[in-house]
Amino acid sequence: MKAASIRIKEVCYSYEDFLYRTPIKFGGVVVDRVTLLNVECRVQDGNGQTARGFGSMPLGNVWSFPSRVLDYDTTLGAMKVLAERIARIAASCTESGHPIDLGWLLEAEYERAAAEVSRELRLAEPIPRLCTMVVASAFDAAVHDAYGKLHRRNCYSTYGPDFLRHDLGHYLGPEFRGERLEHYISREPAPHLPLYHLIGALDPLTAADVKRPIGDGLPETLPEWIRFNGLTHLKIKLNGDDLIWDVDRVVAVDRVAAETQRSRGVTRWCYSLDFNERCGNVGYLLEFLHKLRERAPEGFARIAYIEQPTARDLKADRANVMHEAAKLCPIVIDESLVDLESLQLAREMGYTGAALKACKGQSQSLLLAAAARKYGMFLCVQDLSCPGASLIHSAGLAAHVPGVSSIEANARQYVPAANRPWEERFPGIFRITEGLMETGCLTGPGLGAVAEG
């Protein structure tokens, strides 16, 4: 076993539960809590040297395992059973290699485990691939973190040929033969990135909208948040099944934002729009965009991109293409993006951008980032209300992929209690000023985060 290769020697995991300070509506479902999966692992190289790594990720079951027949507790319970299986599989892996090699190898084992859990629990709907990726992501992160710490360097300095033996063709096929991951990933993080603030469908815009004040000292309206964090990037959640409401919502947000930014002397800001796949077809999206441009042309011009507007099963509706919509602004694949095949299919169907997410795994995210950059696609890094170590992981991904110009992070809005143990150690990540997350601090060993205790 080469010194640059490792084996996984030990894996353990635990959970943390938090209630949201205010609920968020996702895909028509109101969510008021989160369970974090925390993973620690120990790895060993060919010389017998060992190091421990840490990974964390919210078990976003409402996003990754949406269901009309299974309730919240059932899907969350299935993810926890799967986590136990994945821990066992990872700990018993006898192969050695770079973390990306191990992640690539174990992915198929995790998929088989998900199918077994679905059968054993007699789930009315099987665990989706995206859900499996979310559960596995904390384990994958822990391995990358341990690998960097073993070599006393940041993870993003371990993706060159001195550590990663294979080229991209090994993972992504002949089209990528001879290309190296390090050509698409920066070793040094971007010094800072604009932060996208989430405006949920339930969130009050003005004081008149506040029915039950939270009273915890944090902002409760959009103008308060804009002034508190100096925001210039706003992400607007929309329904996708109520055209009048959707248009009215963006018009209202634009009006409130314009008034607030004017008072601050700010002339440039932008929006991203997220329908959470709920548009019935691209016709809905096109009509929405045309009506919005008529009613609020300046607001329309501020749209930076739109996240996946229609259902995630692209193969089921190949005719529902985004070519016309993408002429108006970038259309980004998100929930559908689980592998290279889905990325290529999305491109064929007119999607022009890709949303990277730490919750899909460090290994998979890096490979898909390289593919998307080769194809010249628009890139963004999206959230799963990631707090603590998972936010550090997400911020590191955003800061090391050239072309990513911003990052979404909304745990500070919905679950700030999970961030508090981390704020003093990483103030630039968790305390936003001038609308920016200070990512230049993410140069420490591994993923840059250290497990509590």
N, C-alpha and C positions, 0 to 999 in steps of 0.2 A: 504494500500500500504506500503510495507516494505521500511525502510529507504534506502536500497541499490537499490531500484527500482526507476525509473524515468519516467516522462511523458514529451513528447515534447510539449512545450507551445507556441513557436513562431519560425517561419522560414522566412528568407529573403535571397535574392540572388542578385548577380550582375555579370557583365562580364568585362573582360579586354582583349584588342586585341593588339597583337604584330606582327610585321613583323620579319621574320628570317633575321639574318645578311648574311646568305648564304642558299640556298635551300637544301632540302634533298629529295632524291628519295625513295619513299616508295611503295612497291608492284607495281612498274611500273609507279607510279604517282608522279609528282614533287610537293612538298609542300613548300610554302614560308611564311606561317603565322600560327598563333595559337590564339584561343580564350580560355581564362581561365574562368571557372565557379567558382565563389567564393560564399560560403554559410555561413551564420551565423545562429545559432539557440540558443534558450534559453530552458533549461530543469529545471524541478522541482522535488524534491524528496518528500517522504511521510510526511516529517516534514515541508514542505513549503520552504525549502531552494532552491535557484536557482543559476544557473551558465550559462554562455554563452560559446559557442564553435564555432570554425572556421574550415572550410574545403575548399580545393581548388583542382581543377583538370583540365587539358587541355581537351577540347572537341575534342578528336582525331577522327574526323569523318572519315578520310581517312582510318584509321586502323580499327575502330570498325564498320563502316558502309560502306564497300567498295561496289561500284556499277558501273556497266557499262551503266546504263540507267539514273541514277540520278547524277546531278552535285554537286560540292562542296557546293555551297550555299544552295541547296535543302536539303542535308543531315544535314548540320549544322543547318539550320532553323528548321528541324524536331527535332533535339536534344534540341534546345532552347524551342520549344513548350512543349516537354516532361519535361524539367526542371521545367517549370511553373506548370505542372500537379503534378509532384513529390513533389514540394514545398507545394502545396495545400493538397495533401494526407498526407504528414508528419505532417503538422501543425494541421490537423484535427484528427490525430490519438488519440484515447481515451484510448488505452491500456498502461499499465505500465510494466516496466521490465528493464533488463540490456540492453545496446546498442546492443549486439548480438541478444538478444531476439527480440528487435524492428526491427532490420535489417532483421532477419529471417521472421518475420511476414509481414513486408511491401514489401518484395520482390515480392510476388504474386500480390499485388496491383499495383506495378510499372509495372509489365509485362502486366497487363490488361490495364493500362494507355497507354503503348506503342502501343498496338493493336488498341486502340481507336484513338490515334493520327494518326496512319498509315491510318486508314479508313477515318478519317475526312479530312486529307490532300490529300487523294486519291493518296498516294504514289505508284509508279509502283512496288516497292519492300518494304515489311514491315520492320520496325525498328528491327534489330536483337537483340537477347538477350544480346550479348556482348555489344552492343551500349547502351542498357538500363542500364547495369551494370556501364558503364563509367559515364553516367549522374548521376546515383544514388550515385556514390562513394563519391562525394563531400558532399552530405547530410549525408551519413553514417559517414564520417570522422568528420563532425561537431558535431554529437551526441556523438561519442566516446571522442572527445576533450572536450566537455562540461562535460561529466560524470567524466573524470579524474580531471578536474578543480573543480567540485563540491566536490570531495573527497580529493582535494589537493594532488594529487599524479599522477604519470605518468600512462597513460592508461594501460601499460603492468603490472602494479601492481594491476589491477582490473579484472584479468581473472581467479582468484582462487575462491574456493567455498565460501569465505567470501563475494563475490560480485556476482559471476555467479552461480546461483542455479543449473542449469542443467548440466548433464554430456554430453559428446560428443554424446552418443547414442541418446539423444533427437533430435539432429540435423542431425546426420549422419547414424542413424539406429542401429540395434542390434549388428553388428560387433564391434561397439565402446562403447557398454554399459559398464558403470562403469569407463570409462576412462575420465580424466579431461583435459581440454585445457591447464591448467598451466603446465602439465607434458611435453608438446611439445613446450612451449614458455618460453623464458628466461625473468625474471623480469628486469635484468640489460642488457644494450646494450653491444654489442661487442665494444671494444675500438676504433677499426678502421677496415676498409674493403678496399681491393683493388678495384679501380675504373676501369670499362670497358669504354674505349674511343671508340666512334663510327667512323668507316671509311665508309662513305656513298659512294654509287656508283658514285656520282658526285664530290666527294671530291678529290682535287689534292694530289698526293703522294709526288711529288718533286717540286722544283721551276719551272722546265720546264713545269709542268702541269698547272701552274697558268696563265690563260689567261687574267683575269681581277682582279687585286689585290683589296682586300677589303680595306686595308689600315687603319684599326681601331686600330692597336696596338696589336691585338691578333694573335696567330699563324695562318698560312694559309696552311702549309704543314705538313705531318706526322712527319718528323724529328723535326720540330719546336714544335709541340704539345708534342712529347715524352720528349724533353728536358724541356719544359715549366712546365709540370706537373709530370715529373719523371715516365712516364707511363710504366707499365709492363703487362697490360691486354688490348687487342685490339679486338674490335668486328667488323667483316667485313661483310658488306651488299653485297649480291650477287643477280644475276638476276634470276637464276633458269630455264631459258629457252634458255641459250646460253652457252653451255658447255665449249667451247674454251675460251670465255671471263671470265667465272667464275674461271677456273683453272688459266688462265693468271693473273687474279686480285690477287688471293691469293699468287701466286708465286712472283708477283711484291711487294705486301705488305711485304711478308717475307724477300725479298731481302733488301728493304729499312729499315725495322725494324732491321734486323741483322746488317747492316752497322752502324745504329745509336746507337744501344745498345752496339755494340763492342766499339765504341768511348767513351761510358759512363762507360765501364767496367762491364756491366750487362750481365750475362750469362743465366738467366732464365726469360722467359716471355711466355705468352700464348695467344691463340686466341679463340674467339667464332665465329661461322659462322651463318649467318641469311639469309635464302632464302625467307623469308616472304611468305611462302606457295606456291611459284611459281614453284617448281619442279613438273613436270607432274606425276611422280611416283617415287617409291623408287629406281627403276632401274637407273634413272638419277643420284640420289644421290650416289649410289654405284659406278657408272662409274666415277663420279667426284672424289670421294675419292681415287679410285685406280689410276687414272691419276695423282692426286696431289701427292700421295705417290711416284710414279715413278719419277716425276719431282723435287719434293722438299721434300725428306724424313724427313728432320729436321723440316720443316714447318708443315708437316703433324703431326709429333709427338707433336707439340705445340698446337694442337686443344684440348681445354678443353671440349667443347660440341657444339652441333648443335641445333639451335632452329627449331621448327616445319617446316620441309622442304616442306610438301605437303599440299593440301587444308584442310581447317578447318573442313569441314563436314566429320567427320570420319565415320559416319554411312552410308554415300553414297558410300563408297569404302572400305568395311571391308577387302578386300583381299590385300590392299596396306599396308602391315605391315612393321615394322621397325626392326625385330629381327636380320637380318644380319647386318644392318648398326649399330645397337647398340652394336655389338661385337667389333666395331672399336672405338667408343667413345659414350658418353651419347647422346641420342636423346631426346630433351625436348619438351613437349607439351606446347603450348603457346596460340594461338588464339582459339584453341578448348576448352581450360579449362574454363568451366563456372559453373561446379558443380561436385559433387562426382561421378555421373554417367559417365560424360565425362572423369574424371580421371581414373576410373576403366576400361572404354573402351580403353583408350589410353594404359594402362598397358597390356591389352589383345593383343593389336596390336603391342607390342614391344617397346613402348616408355619407357624410363628408368628414365626420369627426368621430373620436372614440373617447369614452370616459374611462380613465384608469381608476382603480379602487384597490386600496390595500387589502380590503376584505376578500378580494379574489386571489390573494396569495402573492407574496413577493416574487417568487419564481415566475409564475404565469404573467404577472403584471409587467415585469421587465421584458419578457419575450414579446408580449403583445405591444408594448411601447416601442420596441425596436421595429416590429413589423409595421405599425401605424406610421412611424416616422419614415420608413422606407417608402411607404405609399403616399407620403406627403399629406397626411390627414391632420385635421385640427385636433388638438389634444387638450384635455382638461383632467383634473383630479377631483373626484367627487367623494362625498362623505357617506358615512353610515352612522351619523351622530357619534363619531369616534371620540372618546375622552382619554385622558391619560396617555399611557404608552401607545395605544392604538392611534392617537392623534399624532404623536411623534413619528410613528411609522408612516402614516399617511403624508405628513409634511415632508419627510425625507424623500419619499417617492416623488412628490411634486417638485421638490427643489433640485432633484438630480436628473430629471428628464427634460432636456432642452426642448423648447416649444411649448411647454406648459407655462402659462402666463399668470395663473391664479390658482387658488385652492379654496374649496368649500370646507367650512368647519363650523358646525352648529351646536356642539355639545355645550359650549359656553352659554347658549341660550336655554337649552332644555334640560341638561343634567350637569350643571356647574359643580355640584358636590363631588362628582367623580374626577374633576380636574384639580381640586384643591390640593391634594398631596403632591402635585407636580408643579404647581405654579412657581414656587420659589426657585426650583432647580432649573426651570426652563421658562423664564418670564417672557421672553420674546415670542414663544409659541402660544402661551396661554393668556397673555395680556396684550390685546390688540390696540395699537395706537396708529393714527393716520391711515387707518384702513389696511395696514400691512401686518403680515406675520413675519417675524424676523427669523428666517430659516438658516442664516449663515452660521448659527451656533451648532448645527447638527453635524459636527465633525468628529465626535467621540467614537470610541470603538463600538463595533457592532452596529445596531440600528440607532444608537445614540441614547437609548433609554435604559434605565437600571431598575430592576425589580425592587419593590418596596421591601425593606428589611434585609 
